[in-house]
Amino acid sequence: MAGLLDNPQAMTLLFSGLGGLTAKTKDRANYWQDYAANGLLNQAYGKKKRERDQPMNDLNMQYKQAQIDALGQPKKRDMKEVDGQWRYIDDGSLVFPDAPTTPMTPFDNVKDELSAKQGTRSKLDSANKITNKVRNTFSRATDVINERGNLNNLTGADDTLMMKSLANMILPSESVMGDDLQTIQNQSGLPAYFTNFAAKLSGGGTLAPQERATIYQTMKSLHNTAVRDYEKEKVRFWPDIQSGGWGQDEFFQEHAVPYDIPQGLLNMPTPKPITKPKADPIKANSILDKWFN
C-alpha cells in the first residue's frame, strides 16, 4: 500500500474508470490521490533540503577529520548550535572555526514564511500609516519641482497641487475635503498664509517663487518629522525582521531627497492679509439716490 501511496499515477489508474462506485467511495479515492500527491511534495522538499545541506555537511566532516588528524581525538566537550555554527558551551569557541556558515531559517516551508512575512509587513504598514502618507505626499511634490527644474517654473496647477499636498501633510489623519482651495482653507490647523495664497490662486493667479519656497519649507519640516518617526519604527520592528531571516530592504523604503531651496527665496516678507472693504451705508445711500433721482 505504501508503494501505491507514493505513486499518484498508480493511484489515478487505480481509481479511474470506477463509475459504478458510490459517491462516498469516490470521495475516498480523491482523498488518497491528494494524500499521495502531498506526500510526493513533502518528499521533494525534503530531498531539496538534503541536497542543499549536503555540501555543508561534507565540509564539516572534512574539517572535523582534519582536526582529529592534526591534533588527535579531542576531549569530549558539550556543544550547541548558535546562528548556524557549532560552539563549545564551556568557552563559546567555534568547533569548526573555518567552516562556512549555513543560513538558518525558522520556517519549514515557503507557505509559513510568506504568511509570517505578510503578517509582519501588515503590522508595520499599520504603524507607519500616517508617516507613510506624509512621506509619499512630500515625495510627489518634490518630483513636481524636480521635473519643472526649479520653483520659478511651476504653473498655477502645480501651485494648487502644492497647496493641497501641504494640507494633506498637516492633516494626515483627516480627509482633506474638496478640491477647491477656498473650501480646504476652512479646515483648522493650516498656517496663516494658506488663506492668502488660496485667494491668490482662486483669482486665477500664480504664486511667486518666494511663496512656493515658504510652502515647500513647511512641507520639508513636516517630512523631517515623519522620517524620524519612520526610523523609530524601523528600530522597533528590526528584531521581528531579523528573526525571520529577512533584510530591511524587503520592508522599508528610501526617503525622498528634498529639493534644495535657494537661500534667497526663504527671506520672504510676511504676506499682507487680504481684507475686504468695509461697507459704508452713507456712501451706498448716496449712490442709490443718484440712480433713482
Stockholm file with secondary structure:
# STOCKHOLM 1.0

chainA/1-293         MAGLLDNPQAMTLLFSGLGGLTAKTKDRANYWQDYAANGLLNQAYGKKKRERDQPMNDLNMQYKQAQIDALGQPKKRDMKEVDGQWRYIDDGSLVFPDAPTTPMTPFDNVKDELSAKQGTRSKLDSANKITNKVRNTFSRATDVINERGNLNNLTGADDTLMMKSLANMILPSESVMGDDLQTIQNQSGLPAYFTNFAAKLSGGGTLAPQERATIYQTMKSLHNTAVRDYEKEKVRFWPDIQSGGWGQDEFFQEHAVPYDIPQGLLNMPTPKPITKPKADPIKANSILDKWFN
#=GR chainA/1-293 SS CHHHHTCHHHHHHHHTTCTTSCHHHHHHHHHHHHHHHHHHHHHHHHHHHHHHHHHHHHHHHHHHHHHHHHHCSCCCCCEEEETTEEEETTTCCBSSTTSCCCCCCSCSSHHHHHHHHHHHHHHHHHHTHHHHHHHHHHHHHHHHHHHHSSGGGCCHHHHHHHHHHHHHHHSTTSCCCCSCHHHHTTSTTCCTHHHHHHHHHHTTCCCCHHHHHHHHHHHHHHHHHHHHHHHHHHHHHHHHHHHTTCCGGGTCCCCCCCCCCCGGGGCCCCCCCCCCCCCCHHHHHHHHHHHHC
#=GC SS_cons         CHHHHTCHHHHHHHHTTCTTSCHHHHHHHHHHHHHHHHHHHHHHHHHHHHHHHHHHHHHHHHHHHHHHHHHCSCCCCCEEEETTEEEETTTCCBSSTTSCCCCCCSCSSHHHHHHHHHHHHHHHHHHTHHHHHHHHHHHHHHHHHHHHSSGGGCCHHHHHHHHHHHHHHHSTTSCCCCSCHHHHTTSTTCCTHHHHHHHHHHTTCCCCHHHHHHHHHHHHHHHHHHHHHHHHHHHHHHHHHHHTTCCGGGTCCCCCCCCCCCGGGGCCCCCCCCCCCCCCHHHHHHHHHHHHC
//
